[in-house]
């Protein structure tokens, strides 16, 4: 019974996305105008919220993608700390389709690309920016942000300034994923998740005690951001806690090594504070989350440093 409750708690946490709610101030107090539920595609979940600074010109666009194992969460799950950027940047938070038997990661990649294109047109119509794009997310949202940054950096309608990866899966072929889910008693869920993300049916022999088969590795590599890093990839800020029991810390360590090999500017916020996969997130009014205060302050400082280097 105790194990069941623990697993249930982990699932509930995993399905929650990092986010925020109103701070109690009006848009005028915060010096921005917020437009909600804008449609960027034909699906009912193709919606985005966009805030525009009341100042004449913005410094760029920040797009946040929510977490929730690609199956939960929504655009309302935008971090509270991004409120501090809204008077300077166009800040957008998007919802995407959920993965299932027919919708896979590549479809979610299309959603992100469509949202970026929509945001550009929205900015032009409202005579602001768009400037450059900071694309970021937490957990599965960080995975989608990285895929866009590394695969579309040369074709993005808004040039990518840098990416912010908050505990995102960079290498889905890391066998530590399977071990993490086994420890949580969620091995069956792991296989279901792998099939839904990739659109590939896992068969006997794809996963063994020694790792994945060749076909299994190819299937996971096709949706792993690490496999799309090139010497021309945009800078990246990574945040990962060593106590992460969902996404292996080794994912970010491996990505850090690839960046070092290619000489790509990056910042690895390697945490050893025990705040785990959810980065100390706590629920506030309306069910949204605030992150660990020290982590937030550190991340905002680094983001501002990168803004100074890549957005101006």
C-alpha positions as CSV (number, residue, x, y, z in Angstrom):
1,X,0.0,0.0,0.0
2,X,2.8,2.4,0.9
3,X,4.5,1.7,-2.4
4,X,1.2,2.3,-4.3
5,X,0.8,5.7,-2.6
6,X,4.4,6.6,-3.5
7,X,3.9,5.7,-7.1
8,X,0.6,7.6,-7.3
9,X,2.3,10.7,-5.8
10,X,5.1,10.5,-8.4
11,X,2.6,10.2,-11.2
12,X,0.6,13.1,-10.0
13,X,3.8,15.2,-9.8
14,X,5.0,14.0,-13.2
15,X,1.8,15.0,-14.8
16,X,1.8,18.5,-13.3
17,X,3.5,21.1,-15.3
18,X,5.5,24.0,-14.1
19,X,3.5,27.2,-14.2
20,X,2.1,30.3,-12.6
21,X,-1.1,32.3,-12.1
22,X,-1.8,36.0,-11.8
23,X,0.3,37.8,-9.3
24,X,-2.6,40.0,-8.3
25,X,-1.4,43.0,-10.3
26,X,-3.1,44.3,-13.4
27,X,-1.5,44.2,-16.8
28,X,-1.1,48.0,-16.6
29,X,0.8,47.6,-13.3
30,X,3.1,45.1,-15.0
31,X,3.4,47.2,-18.1
32,X,2.2,44.6,-20.6
33,X,-1.0,43.6,-22.4
34,X,-2.0,39.9,-22.3
35,X,-3.9,38.1,-25.0
36,X,-5.2,34.6,-24.2
37,X,-6.4,31.6,-26.1
38,X,-5.1,32.6,-29.5
39,X,-5.4,29.8,-32.0
40,X,-2.2,28.9,-34.0
41,X,-3.6,25.7,-35.5
42,X,-6.6,23.6,-36.3
43,X,-6.6,21.4,-33.2
44,X,-8.5,22.5,-30.1
45,X,-5.2,22.4,-28.1
46,X,-3.3,24.6,-30.6
47,X,-3.7,27.7,-28.3
48,X,-1.1,30.2,-27.1
49,X,-1.2,33.1,-24.6
50,X,0.9,36.1,-25.6
51,X,1.8,39.2,-23.5
52,X,3.2,42.3,-25.3
53,X,5.1,45.0,-23.5
54,X,3.4,48.4,-23.4
55,X,6.7,49.9,-24.4
56,X,7.1,50.6,-28.1
57,X,9.7,47.9,-28.8
58,X,10.3,44.6,-27.2
59,X,13.8,43.0,-26.7
60,X,12.6,39.7,-28.3
61,X,10.3,36.8,-27.7
62,X,10.3,34.2,-24.9
63,X,8.3,31.1,-25.6
64,X,7.7,28.6,-22.8
65,X,6.5,25.0,-23.4
66,X,4.9,23.2,-20.4
67,X,5.9,19.9,-19.0
68,X,3.7,16.8,-18.3
69,X,5.2,13.8,-20.1
70,X,3.8,15.1,-23.4
71,X,0.3,14.1,-22.2
72,X,-0.7,16.6,-19.5
73,X,-0.5,20.3,-18.7
74,X,-1.2,23.3,-20.7
75,X,-0.3,26.9,-21.6
76,X,-1.4,28.2,-18.2
77,X,1.6,26.5,-16.8
78,X,4.0,29.3,-17.3
79,X,6.7,30.0,-14.6
80,X,6.0,33.0,-12.3
81,X,9.5,34.2,-12.7
82,X,8.8,35.1,-16.4
83,X,6.6,37.9,-15.1
84,X,9.8,39.8,-14.6
85,X,10.5,39.7,-18.3
86,X,7.1,40.8,-19.6
87,X,7.7,44.5,-19.6
88,X,10.7,43.9,-21.9
89,X,9.8,40.8,-24.0
90,X,6.9,39.3,-25.8
91,X,6.2,36.3,-23.6
92,X,4.3,33.4,-24.9
93,X,3.1,30.1,-23.4
94,X,1.7,27.4,-25.7
95,X,-0.4,24.3,-25.4
96,X,0.3,21.4,-27.8
97,X,-1.5,18.2,-28.7
98,X,-1.1,15.3,-26.4
99,X,0.7,12.2,-27.6
100,X,-1.4,9.0,-28.1
101,X,-1.6,6.1,-30.4
102,X,-1.8,8.5,-33.4
103,X,-0.1,11.7,-32.3
104,X,3.7,11.4,-31.7
105,X,6.7,13.6,-30.9
106,X,7.1,14.6,-34.6
107,X,3.5,16.0,-34.5
108,X,4.3,18.0,-31.4
109,X,7.4,19.4,-33.2
110,X,5.0,20.6,-35.9
111,X,2.9,22.3,-33.2
112,X,5.9,24.2,-31.9
113,X,6.9,25.3,-35.3
114,X,3.4,26.5,-36.1
115,X,3.3,28.4,-32.8
116,X,6.6,30.2,-33.5
117,X,5.3,31.2,-37.0
118,X,2.1,32.4,-35.5
119,X,3.9,34.4,-32.8
120,X,6.0,36.1,-35.5
121,X,2.9,37.2,-37.4
122,X,1.2,38.3,-34.2
123,X,4.2,40.5,-33.4
124,X,4.3,42.1,-36.8
125,X,0.6,42.8,-36.7
126,X,1.0,44.5,-33.3
127,X,4.1,46.5,-34.4
128,X,6.5,44.9,-31.9
129,X,9.6,42.8,-32.5
130,X,9.8,40.0,-32.9
131,X,13.6,40.2,-32.6
132,X,15.1,36.9,-31.5
133,X,13.6,33.9,-29.8
134,X,14.4,32.4,-26.4
135,X,12.7,29.0,-26.4
136,X,12.4,27.2,-23.1
137,X,10.5,24.6,-21.2
138,X,10.5,22.2,-18.2
139,X,10.7,18.4,-18.5
140,X,8.9,17.3,-21.7
141,X,8.5,20.9,-22.6
142,X,12.3,21.4,-22.4
143,X,12.6,18.3,-24.7
144,X,10.4,20.0,-27.3
145,X,12.2,23.3,-26.9
146,X,15.6,21.6,-27.5
147,X,14.3,19.7,-30.5
148,X,13.1,23.0,-32.1
149,X,16.3,24.9,-31.2
150,X,18.7,22.2,-32.6
151,X,16.7,21.1,-35.6
152,X,15.2,24.4,-36.8
153,X,17.8,27.0,-35.8
154,X,18.6,27.7,-39.4
155,X,15.0,27.8,-40.6
156,X,13.1,29.4,-37.6
157,X,11.0,32.4,-38.7
158,X,12.2,34.0,-35.4
159,X,15.9,33.5,-35.1
160,X,16.8,31.4,-32.0
161,X,18.9,33.4,-29.6
162,X,19.3,30.6,-27.1
163,X,17.5,27.7,-25.5
164,X,16.7,27.1,-21.8
165,X,16.4,23.4,-20.8
166,X,14.9,22.8,-17.4
167,X,15.4,19.1,-16.5
168,X,14.5,18.0,-20.0
169,X,15.2,14.6,-21.6
170,X,18.1,15.1,-24.0
171,X,18.8,11.5,-24.7
172,X,15.8,9.2,-24.6
173,X,18.1,6.2,-25.4
174,X,19.8,6.5,-22.0
175,X,19.1,3.1,-20.3
176,X,18.9,4.9,-17.0
177,X,15.3,6.0,-18.0
178,X,14.2,2.4,-17.9
179,X,15.9,1.8,-14.5
180,X,14.3,5.0,-13.1
181,X,10.8,3.8,-14.1
182,X,11.5,0.3,-12.9
183,X,12.4,1.6,-9.4
184,X,9.1,3.5,-9.4
185,X,7.2,0.4,-10.4
186,X,6.2,2.0,-13.7
187,X,8.0,-0.2,-16.2
188,X,4.8,-0.9,-18.2
189,X,4.1,2.8,-18.3
190,X,7.6,3.4,-19.6
191,X,7.0,1.1,-22.6
192,X,3.6,2.7,-23.3
193,X,5.3,6.2,-23.2
194,X,8.1,5.1,-25.5
195,X,5.6,3.8,-28.1
196,X,3.4,6.9,-27.9
197,X,6.3,9.3,-28.2
198,X,8.0,7.5,-31.1
199,X,5.1,5.8,-32.9
200,X,7.2,2.7,-32.8
201,X,5.8,-0.5,-31.4
202,X,8.3,-2.0,-28.9
203,X,8.7,-5.8,-29.4
204,X,10.5,-8.5,-27.6
205,X,14.3,-7.9,-27.9
206,X,14.1,-4.2,-28.2
207,X,14.9,-3.8,-24.5
208,X,17.2,-6.2,-22.7
209,X,19.1,-6.2,-19.4
210,X,22.1,-4.8,-21.3
211,X,20.2,-2.0,-23.0
212,X,18.3,-1.4,-26.3
213,X,18.5,-3.3,-29.6
214,X,19.9,-1.5,-32.6
215,X,16.3,-0.7,-33.8
216,X,15.3,0.5,-30.4
217,X,18.3,2.8,-30.2
218,X,17.5,4.2,-33.7
219,X,13.9,4.8,-32.7
220,X,14.9,6.7,-29.6
221,X,17.7,8.6,-31.3
222,X,15.2,10.0,-33.8
223,X,13.5,11.9,-31.0
224,X,16.5,12.7,-28.8
225,X,17.7,16.4,-28.9
226,X,21.3,15.4,-28.2
227,X,21.4,13.6,-31.5
228,X,20.7,16.9,-33.4
229,X,23.4,19.1,-31.9
230,X,25.8,20.4,-34.5
231,X,28.6,23.0,-34.3
232,X,26.0,25.6,-35.4
233,X,23.5,24.8,-32.6
234,X,22.3,27.8,-30.6
235,X,23.6,28.4,-27.0
236,X,21.8,26.6,-24.2
237,X,21.3,27.0,-20.5
238,X,20.7,23.7,-18.7
239,X,19.2,23.2,-15.3
240,X,19.3,19.7,-13.7
241,X,19.4,18.4,-10.2
242,X,21.4,15.3,-9.4
243,X,18.5,13.9,-7.4
244,X,16.2,13.8,-10.4
245,X,14.4,10.4,-10.2
246,X,12.6,10.8,-13.5
247,X,14.9,12.3,-16.1
248,X,18.5,10.9,-15.5
249,X,21.0,13.6,-14.5
250,X,23.3,11.8,-16.9
251,X,21.2,13.2,-19.8
252,X,22.4,16.8,-19.1
253,X,25.9,15.7,-18.3
254,X,26.1,14.0,-21.7
255,X,24.6,17.1,-23.4
256,X,27.2,19.2,-21.6
257,X,30.0,17.0,-23.0
258,X,28.6,17.3,-26.6
259,X,28.5,21.1,-26.2
260,X,32.1,21.1,-25.0
261,X,33.2,19.0,-28.0
262,X,31.5,21.3,-30.5
263,X,32.6,24.5,-28.7
264,X,29.0,25.7,-28.2
265,X,28.4,28.4,-25.6
266,X,26.4,26.9,-22.8
267,X,25.8,27.1,-19.1
268,X,25.2,24.0,-17.0
269,X,23.4,24.7,-13.7
270,X,24.3,21.4,-12.1
271,X,22.4,21.3,-8.8
272,X,23.1,19.1,-5.8
273,X,20.4,20.5,-3.5
274,X,18.0,17.6,-3.7
275,X,15.2,19.5,-5.3
276,X,14.7,16.7,-7.8
277,X,13.0,16.6,-11.2
278,X,10.5,19.3,-10.3
279,X,13.2,21.8,-9.2
280,X,11.5,22.4,-5.9
281,X,8.2,23.4,-7.5
282,X,5.4,24.1,-5.0
283,X,1.7,24.7,-5.8
284,X,0.3,28.2,-5.5
285,X,-3.1,29.6,-6.1
286,X,-5.0,27.9,-8.9
287,X,-2.7,24.9,-8.8
288,X,0.3,26.5,-10.5
289,X,3.8,26.1,-9.4
290,X,6.7,28.2,-8.2
291,X,10.2,26.8,-8.4
292,X,12.9,26.8,-5.8
293,X,13.7,30.4,-5.0
294,X,17.5,30.0,-5.1
295,X,17.3,28.2,-8.4
296,X,14.9,30.8,-9.9
297,X,17.2,33.7,-8.9
298,X,20.2,31.9,-10.4
299,X,18.4,31.1,-13.6
300,X,17.1,34.6,-14.1
301,X,20.6,36.0,-13.6
302,X,22.1,33.6,-16.2
303,X,19.2,34.3,-18.6
304,X,19.9,38.1,-18.4
305,X,23.5,37.5,-19.1
306,X,22.6,35.5,-22.2
307,X,20.1,38.1,-23.2
308,X,22.9,40.7,-23.1
309,X,25.1,38.5,-25.3
310,X,22.5,37.1,-27.8
311,X,19.5,39.4,-27.9
312,X,20.9,42.8,-28.3
